[in-house]
Amino acid sequence: MTASSAAAVPRPLPALALAFSLSLGAAISLGLTRFSYALLLPPMRGDLGWSYLLAGGMNTANAIGYLVGALVTPLLLRRHAPGSILLGGAALATVLMAVCGFLLGSPALLIQRLLAGVASAAVFVAGGLMAARLGALDARRSGLLLGVYYGGVGWGIAASALLVPVVLAQAPEPHTWVWAWWLLALLCAACTAALAWPARALRQLDAQGAVATATTADGGAPKHARVPLRALAPALAGYTLFGVGYIGYMTFVIALLKEQGLGTASITWFYTLLGLAVVASARVWAGLLERSKGGGALALLNALLGVATVLPALTSAWPVVLVSGLLFGGVFLSLVASTTALVRHNLPPSQWAAGISAFTIVFAAGQIVGPTVVGAIADAAGGLARGLVFSAVALWIGAVLAWRQKPL
C-alpha cells in the first residue's frame, strides 16, 4: 500500500474479514445457484422423466446465461460501482432460486436456469474485481485474499450437501425437490444481506481514493488500452477446456455415485467434504498463485483436476471416491483464482475488469459444451463413467495448453 493510500485508511483495513464476507457472493453465484443442482438432478430427473441429455441441458442453459452475464457485466461496471452490481445480482439470483420451486415444465426451468446464470456471472465478476482490489490494498496477502473469496463457493456446496438431502427426505410428496429450491433461496437471501457490509466498505474506500491509489501504481497505463488477448491465448484456451471438463463432474458425479450404489449418508459426506476442501484450498494454493506469473499454476491445477475427475469413472471404491472429491474440491476454485492472479500479475489495474471478464467469457463458453456432451455420452452405451473420462481428457489437454503461457 502506498503512503497516500495508508493516509486514506485511518486504521488497518480488515482485509481478511472483508474477503470472507465477499466470499458469500461466490457462495451464491456458484455454490448455491449452480452446484446444488447436482444434488437435485437425480430427484428432478426421476420425477420429471428427463433424459441425461435434458438434465445436462439445464446446466448448459445456465452456462449460456453465465456467458451473457459475463459479456454484459463489464458494460455495467462502466456505469455502476461493483458493489451495486454484486448486491443487485445476488438479489436477482435469490428471487430466481425461489421461482424455480414453482416450475415443473422443462421450457420454464430452462429459462430459469438461463436467467440464474446471468445473475451468477454478474455476482462472480463483480465480486472477483472487488477481491482483486482488496488484494491490491494488502499485496502481501493478495493470493490468500483471492483464495478466500473464491473459496466461498465451498461454503455454498457444503451447505447444500448438508441441507438438501434432509429436505428431500422430509418434504411432502409430490415434487419433494421444490422445497429444496425454496430453502436454498432463503440461504441466498441471508448471504445477500451479509454482502452489504463489504460493498459499503469498499465503496467508501473508493470515495476516499484509497482503492484508486492502490490500484493505479502501475505506471499509469491508459484506460483505453486493450487487453492483449493474443498474448494470453494459451491461458485462455486452457481455461476454456477447464470449463468443458470440470462442469461434467459437478453436474453428474452425484448421479453416477447413486448409480454405483452409494447411500445418502455417503453422498452427503462426499459433497460436504468436497465443499470444505474448496474452502481449505485458499491457504493450500495461495503461495503458488503469488509465485506463478505465467500459466504454470493453471496447468498444474488442470492436470490435478483431470486426475480427480477420472477416479470415479474407474472405480466405485469408497476411499477412491472420497479422494476424488477432496482433490477436486481442493483444486477447482483455486484454478479459477489462478486466472485472476494471472490478470493481476500481467495487466495494469485499469485492465483488470476486462481481463477477468475475458477469462469468465471463455470459462462460460466451455461450460456450455461440457454438460451437453457428457449427457449425450451418458444416454448412449458409454454411460456416465465414460462421460467423466471425456471430461478428464479435456482437462489434461487444457493443462498442456496453459503450460505454454508465458508471463507478459
C-alpha positions as CSV (number, residue, x, y, z in Angstrom):
1,M,0.0,0.0,0.0
2,T,1.3,3.5,-0.8
3,A,1.8,6.3,1.7
4,S,-1.2,8.2,0.2
5,S,-3.5,5.1,0.5
6,A,-2.4,4.5,4.0
7,A,-3.3,8.0,4.9
8,A,-6.7,7.5,3.3
9,V,-7.4,4.5,5.6
10,P,-7.0,5.7,9.2
11,R,-7.0,2.3,10.8
12,P,-5.8,-1.1,9.5
13,L,-8.2,-2.5,6.8
14,P,-9.9,-5.7,8.0
15,A,-9.0,-7.2,4.6
16,L,-9.4,-10.9,5.6
17,A,-12.8,-10.2,7.2
18,L,-13.9,-8.3,4.1
19,A,-12.7,-11.2,1.9
20,F,-14.7,-13.7,3.9
21,S,-17.8,-11.5,3.6
22,L,-17.3,-11.1,-0.1
23,S,-16.9,-14.9,-0.4
24,L,-20.7,-15.2,0.3
25,G,-21.2,-13.7,-3.1
26,A,-19.2,-16.6,-4.6
27,A,-21.3,-18.9,-2.4
28,I,-24.4,-17.6,-4.1
29,S,-23.0,-17.3,-7.6
30,L,-21.8,-20.9,-7.9
31,G,-22.1,-22.9,-4.7
32,L,-25.9,-22.4,-4.3
33,T,-27.3,-21.4,-7.6
34,R,-25.3,-23.9,-9.8
35,F,-23.6,-26.7,-7.9
36,S,-26.6,-27.5,-5.6
37,Y,-28.2,-28.7,-8.9
38,A,-26.0,-31.9,-8.8
39,L,-27.9,-32.9,-5.6
40,L,-31.3,-32.1,-7.1
41,L,-30.7,-33.6,-10.6
42,P,-31.5,-37.3,-9.6
43,P,-34.9,-36.5,-7.9
44,M,-35.8,-34.0,-10.6
45,R,-34.9,-36.4,-13.4
46,G,-36.8,-39.2,-11.8
47,D,-39.9,-37.0,-11.0
48,L,-40.0,-35.2,-14.4
49,G,-38.9,-38.0,-16.6
50,W,-35.8,-36.3,-18.0
51,S,-33.0,-37.9,-20.2
52,Y,-29.4,-37.3,-19.2
53,L,-29.2,-35.0,-22.2
54,L,-32.0,-32.8,-20.9
55,A,-30.6,-32.9,-17.4
56,G,-27.3,-31.7,-18.7
57,G,-29.1,-29.2,-20.9
58,M,-30.3,-27.5,-17.7
59,N,-26.6,-26.7,-16.8
60,T,-25.9,-25.8,-20.4
61,A,-28.7,-23.2,-20.3
62,N,-27.2,-21.9,-17.0
63,A,-23.8,-21.6,-18.7
64,I,-25.3,-19.7,-21.7
65,G,-26.8,-17.3,-19.2
66,Y,-23.4,-17.1,-17.5
67,L,-21.8,-16.2,-20.8
68,V,-24.4,-13.5,-21.4
69,G,-23.8,-12.1,-17.9
70,A,-20.0,-12.2,-18.5
71,L,-20.4,-10.1,-21.6
72,V,-22.8,-7.6,-20.1
73,T,-21.2,-7.1,-16.7
74,P,-18.1,-5.1,-18.0
75,L,-20.6,-2.7,-19.6
76,L,-22.4,-2.3,-16.3
77,L,-19.1,-1.8,-14.5
78,R,-18.5,1.3,-16.6
79,R,-21.7,2.9,-15.2
80,H,-22.1,1.4,-11.7
81,A,-19.9,0.5,-8.7
82,P,-19.0,-3.2,-8.5
83,G,-20.7,-3.3,-5.1
84,S,-24.0,-2.3,-6.6
85,I,-23.7,-4.9,-9.3
86,L,-22.8,-7.5,-6.6
87,L,-25.8,-6.8,-4.5
88,G,-28.2,-6.5,-7.4
89,G,-27.0,-9.7,-9.0
90,A,-27.3,-11.5,-5.6
91,A,-30.8,-10.3,-5.1
92,L,-31.9,-11.4,-8.6
93,A,-30.3,-14.8,-8.0
94,T,-32.2,-15.2,-4.8
95,V,-35.5,-14.4,-6.5
96,L,-34.8,-16.8,-9.3
97,M,-33.9,-19.6,-6.9
98,A,-37.3,-19.2,-5.2
99,V,-39.1,-19.1,-8.6
100,C,-37.6,-22.5,-9.5
101,G,-39.7,-24.2,-6.9
102,F,-42.8,-23.1,-8.7
103,L,-41.9,-24.5,-12.1
104,L,-42.4,-28.0,-13.4
105,G,-42.2,-27.6,-17.2
106,S,-38.9,-28.1,-18.9
107,P,-39.0,-24.9,-21.0
108,A,-39.8,-22.8,-18.0
109,L,-37.0,-24.5,-16.0
110,L,-34.5,-23.9,-18.9
111,I,-35.4,-20.2,-18.9
112,Q,-35.0,-20.0,-15.1
113,R,-31.5,-21.7,-15.3
114,L,-30.5,-19.3,-18.1
115,L,-31.5,-16.2,-16.1
116,A,-29.9,-17.6,-13.0
117,G,-26.7,-17.9,-15.0
118,V,-26.8,-14.2,-16.0
119,A,-27.2,-13.2,-12.3
120,S,-24.4,-15.6,-11.2
121,A,-21.9,-14.1,-13.7
122,A,-22.7,-10.5,-12.5
123,V,-22.1,-11.6,-8.9
124,F,-18.9,-13.5,-9.7
125,V,-17.3,-10.9,-11.9
126,A,-18.1,-8.0,-9.6
127,G,-17.0,-9.9,-6.6
128,G,-13.8,-11.1,-8.2
129,L,-13.0,-7.5,-9.2
130,M,-13.6,-6.3,-5.6
131,A,-11.4,-9.1,-4.3
132,A,-8.6,-8.1,-6.7
133,R,-8.9,-4.5,-5.5
134,L,-8.8,-5.7,-1.9
135,G,-5.7,-7.7,-2.7
136,A,-4.1,-4.5,-4.1
137,L,-4.6,-2.9,-0.7
138,D,-2.9,-5.8,1.1
139,A,-0.4,-7.0,-1.5
140,R,1.4,-9.3,0.9
141,R,-1.7,-11.5,1.3
142,S,-3.3,-10.9,-2.1
143,G,-3.1,-14.6,-3.1
144,L,-4.8,-15.6,0.2
145,L,-7.5,-13.0,-0.2
146,L,-8.4,-14.1,-3.7
147,G,-8.4,-17.7,-2.5
148,V,-10.7,-16.8,0.4
149,Y,-13.1,-15.1,-2.0
150,Y,-13.3,-18.0,-4.4
151,G,-13.3,-20.5,-1.6
152,G,-16.8,-19.1,-0.7
153,V,-18.1,-21.4,-3.3
154,G,-17.2,-24.2,-1.0
155,W,-19.4,-22.9,1.8
156,G,-22.4,-23.0,-0.7
157,I,-21.6,-26.5,-1.7
158,A,-21.2,-27.7,1.9
159,A,-24.4,-26.0,3.0
160,S,-26.3,-27.6,0.0
161,A,-24.8,-31.1,0.8
162,L,-25.9,-30.9,4.4
163,L,-29.4,-29.4,3.9
164,V,-30.7,-30.7,0.6
165,P,-30.8,-34.4,1.5
166,V,-32.6,-33.6,4.7
167,V,-35.3,-31.6,2.9
168,L,-35.7,-34.3,0.2
169,A,-36.2,-36.9,3.0
170,Q,-38.7,-34.8,5.0
171,A,-40.6,-32.8,2.3
172,P,-44.2,-33.9,1.4
173,E,-45.0,-35.6,-1.9
174,P,-45.2,-34.9,-4.8
175,H,-42.2,-32.9,-6.1
176,T,-40.1,-33.0,-2.9
177,W,-37.3,-31.2,-4.7
178,V,-39.2,-27.9,-4.9
179,W,-38.8,-27.5,-1.1
180,A,-35.1,-27.7,-1.5
181,W,-35.1,-24.9,-4.0
182,W,-37.0,-22.7,-1.6
183,L,-34.6,-23.5,1.3
184,L,-31.7,-22.6,-1.0
185,A,-33.4,-19.3,-1.9
186,L,-33.6,-18.5,1.9
187,L,-29.8,-19.2,2.2
188,C,-29.2,-16.9,-0.8
189,A,-31.2,-14.1,0.8
190,A,-29.2,-14.4,4.0
191,C,-25.9,-14.2,2.1
192,T,-27.2,-11.2,0.1
193,A,-27.9,-9.3,3.3
194,A,-24.4,-10.1,4.6
195,L,-22.8,-8.7,1.4
196,A,-24.0,-5.2,2.3
197,W,-21.0,-4.6,4.6
198,P,-18.1,-5.3,2.1
199,A,-20.0,-3.5,-0.6
200,R,-20.3,-0.4,1.6
201,A,-16.8,-0.6,2.9
202,L,-15.1,-0.9,-0.5
203,R,-17.4,1.9,-1.8
204,Q,-16.2,4.2,1.0
205,L,-12.6,3.3,0.1
206,D,-13.2,4.2,-3.5
207,A,-14.7,7.5,-2.4
208,Q,-11.6,8.2,-0.2
209,G,-9.3,7.4,-3.1
210,A,-7.6,4.5,-1.3
211,V,-8.5,1.8,-3.8
212,A,-7.9,4.1,-6.7
213,T,-4.4,5.0,-5.5
214,A,-3.5,1.4,-4.6
215,T,-4.7,0.1,-8.0
216,T,-3.0,2.6,-10.2
217,A,0.5,2.2,-9.1
218,D,1.4,0.6,-12.4
219,G,2.9,3.4,-14.2
220,G,-0.3,5.0,-15.4
221,A,-1.5,2.7,-18.1
222,P,-4.1,4.4,-20.2
223,K,-7.7,3.2,-19.5
224,H,-8.4,2.8,-23.2
225,A,-5.6,0.2,-23.7
226,R,-6.9,-3.1,-25.0
227,V,-6.3,-6.3,-23.1
228,P,-3.6,-8.3,-25.1
229,L,-5.8,-11.3,-25.8
230,R,-3.4,-12.9,-28.3
231,A,-0.6,-12.9,-25.8
232,L,-3.0,-14.5,-23.2
233,A,-4.2,-17.1,-25.8
234,P,-2.6,-20.2,-24.2
235,A,-4.1,-19.4,-20.8
236,L,-7.5,-18.6,-22.3
237,A,-7.5,-21.9,-24.3
238,G,-6.5,-23.9,-21.2
239,Y,-9.3,-22.2,-19.2
240,T,-11.9,-22.9,-21.8
241,L,-11.1,-26.6,-21.6
242,F,-11.3,-26.3,-17.8
243,G,-14.9,-25.1,-18.3
244,V,-15.6,-28.0,-20.6
245,G,-14.1,-30.6,-18.2
246,Y,-15.0,-29.6,-14.7
247,I,-18.7,-28.9,-15.3
248,G,-19.3,-32.5,-16.4
249,Y,-18.1,-33.7,-13.0
250,M,-20.0,-31.1,-11.0
251,T,-23.2,-31.8,-12.9
252,F,-23.2,-35.6,-13.0
253,V,-20.9,-37.0,-10.2
254,I,-23.8,-37.4,-7.7
255,A,-25.9,-39.2,-10.3
256,L,-23.0,-41.5,-11.0
257,L,-22.4,-42.3,-7.4
258,K,-26.1,-43.1,-6.9
259,E,-26.0,-45.4,-10.0
260,Q,-23.0,-47.1,-8.3
261,G,-25.0,-47.8,-5.2
262,L,-23.7,-45.2,-2.7
263,G,-26.2,-44.3,0.0
264,T,-27.5,-40.9,1.0
265,A,-25.2,-40.6,4.0
266,S,-22.1,-41.4,1.9
267,I,-23.1,-38.9,-0.8
268,T,-23.7,-36.3,1.9
269,W,-20.2,-36.8,3.3
270,F,-18.7,-36.8,-0.2
271,Y,-20.2,-33.5,-1.2
272,T,-19.8,-31.8,2.1
273,L,-16.1,-32.7,2.2
274,L,-15.7,-31.6,-1.4
275,G,-17.1,-28.2,-0.4
276,L,-14.9,-27.9,2.7
277,A,-11.9,-28.8,0.6
278,V,-12.8,-25.8,-1.6
279,V,-12.7,-23.5,1.5
280,A,-9.3,-25.0,2.7
281,S,-7.8,-24.6,-0.8
282,A,-7.4,-20.9,-0.2
283,R,-4.4,-21.5,2.0
284,V,-3.1,-24.5,0.2
285,W,-2.5,-22.8,-3.1
286,A,-2.0,-19.1,-2.0
287,G,1.8,-19.3,-2.4
288,L,1.6,-20.9,-5.8
289,L,-0.8,-18.1,-7.0
290,E,1.7,-15.5,-5.7
291,R,4.7,-17.1,-7.4
292,S,3.3,-18.1,-10.7
293,K,3.4,-15.2,-13.2
294,G,2.6,-17.3,-16.3
295,G,0.4,-20.4,-16.9
296,G,2.2,-22.8,-14.6
297,A,-0.5,-22.7,-11.8
298,L,-3.3,-23.1,-14.3
299,A,-1.6,-26.0,-16.0
300,L,-0.8,-27.8,-12.7
301,L,-4.3,-27.4,-11.3
302,N,-5.9,-28.5,-14.6
303,A,-3.8,-31.7,-14.6
304,L,-4.7,-32.5,-10.9
305,L,-8.4,-31.8,-11.6
306,G,-8.3,-34.3,-14.5
307,V,-7.0,-37.0,-12.1
308,A,-9.8,-36.2,-9.6
309,T,-12.4,-36.3,-12.4
310,V,-11.4,-39.7,-13.8
311,L,-11.2,-41.6,-10.5
312,P,-15.0,-42.2,-10.0
313,A,-15.2,-43.4,-13.6
314,L,-12.5,-46.1,-12.9
315,T,-13.8,-47.5,-9.6
316,S,-16.7,-47.1,-7.1
317,A,-14.5,-48.0,-4.1
318,W,-15.4,-45.5,-1.3
319,P,-11.8,-44.5,-0.4
320,V,-11.0,-43.7,-4.0
321,V,-14.3,-41.8,-4.4
322,L,-13.5,-39.8,-1.3
323,V,-10.0,-38.9,-2.6
324,S,-11.6,-37.8,-5.8
325,G,-14.0,-35.4,-4.0
326,L,-11.3,-34.0,-1.7
327,L,-8.8,-33.5,-4.6
328,F,-11.5,-31.9,-6.8
329,G,-12.7,-29.6,-4.1
330,G,-9.1,-28.7,-3.2
331,V,-8.3,-27.7,-6.7
332,F,-11.1,-26.4,-8.9
333,L,-11.8,-23.0,-7.4
334,S,-8.1,-22.3,-6.9
335,L,-7.9,-22.8,-10.6
336,V,-10.4,-20.1,-11.1
337,A,-8.5,-17.9,-8.7
338,S,-5.3,-18.6,-10.7
339,T,-6.7,-16.7,-13.7
340,T,-7.5,-13.6,-11.5
341,A,-4.0,-13.8,-10.2
342,L,-2.7,-14.1,-13.7
343,V,-4.6,-10.9,-14.7
344,R,-3.2,-9.1,-11.6
345,H,0.4,-10.2,-12.3
346,N,0.4,-9.3,-16.0
347,L,-2.1,-6.4,-16.7
348,P,-2.3,-2.9,-15.3
349,P,-5.2,-2.3,-12.8
350,S,-7.1,-0.3,-15.4
351,Q,-7.5,-3.6,-17.4
352,W,-8.3,-5.9,-14.5
353,A,-12.1,-5.8,-15.1
354,A,-11.7,-6.5,-18.8
355,G,-9.1,-9.2,-18.2
356,I,-11.2,-11.0,-15.5
357,S,-14.2,-10.8,-17.9
358,A,-12.3,-12.3,-20.8
359,F,-11.4,-15.3,-18.7
360,T,-15.0,-15.5,-17.4
361,I,-16.3,-15.5,-21.0
362,V,-14.2,-18.4,-22.2
363,F,-15.0,-20.3,-19.0
364,A,-18.7,-19.8,-19.7
365,A,-18.2,-21.0,-23.3
366,G,-16.6,-24.2,-22.1
367,Q,-19.4,-24.8,-19.7
368,I,-21.9,-24.6,-22.5
369,V,-20.2,-27.6,-24.2
370,G,-19.4,-29.8,-21.2
371,P,-22.8,-30.8,-19.8
372,T,-24.4,-31.5,-23.2
373,V,-21.6,-33.7,-24.4
374,V,-21.4,-35.6,-21.1
375,G,-25.2,-36.0,-21.1
376,A,-25.2,-37.3,-24.7
377,I,-22.4,-39.8,-23.9
378,A,-24.3,-40.9,-20.7
379,D,-27.5,-41.6,-22.7
380,A,-25.5,-43.7,-25.1
381,A,-23.8,-47.0,-24.4
382,G,-20.9,-45.3,-22.6
383,G,-22.8,-44.2,-19.5
384,L,-21.9,-41.5,-17.0
385,A,-18.5,-43.1,-16.4
386,R,-17.4,-42.6,-20.0
387,G,-18.7,-39.1,-19.9
388,L,-16.3,-38.3,-17.0
389,V,-13.4,-39.8,-18.9
390,F,-14.2,-37.3,-21.7
391,S,-14.2,-34.5,-19.0
392,A,-10.8,-35.6,-17.7
393,V,-9.2,-35.7,-21.1
394,A,-10.5,-32.1,-21.8
395,L,-8.8,-31.0,-18.5
396,W,-5.5,-32.7,-19.4
397,I,-5.4,-31.0,-22.9
398,G,-6.2,-27.7,-21.1
399,A,-3.2,-28.3,-18.8
400,V,-0.9,-28.7,-21.8
401,L,-2.2,-25.6,-23.5
402,A,-1.9,-23.5,-20.3
403,W,1.7,-24.6,-19.7
404,R,2.6,-22.7,-22.9
405,Q,1.5,-19.4,-21.3
406,K,4.5,-17.1,-20.5
407,P,4.5,-14.0,-18.3
408,L,3.7,-10.9,-20.3
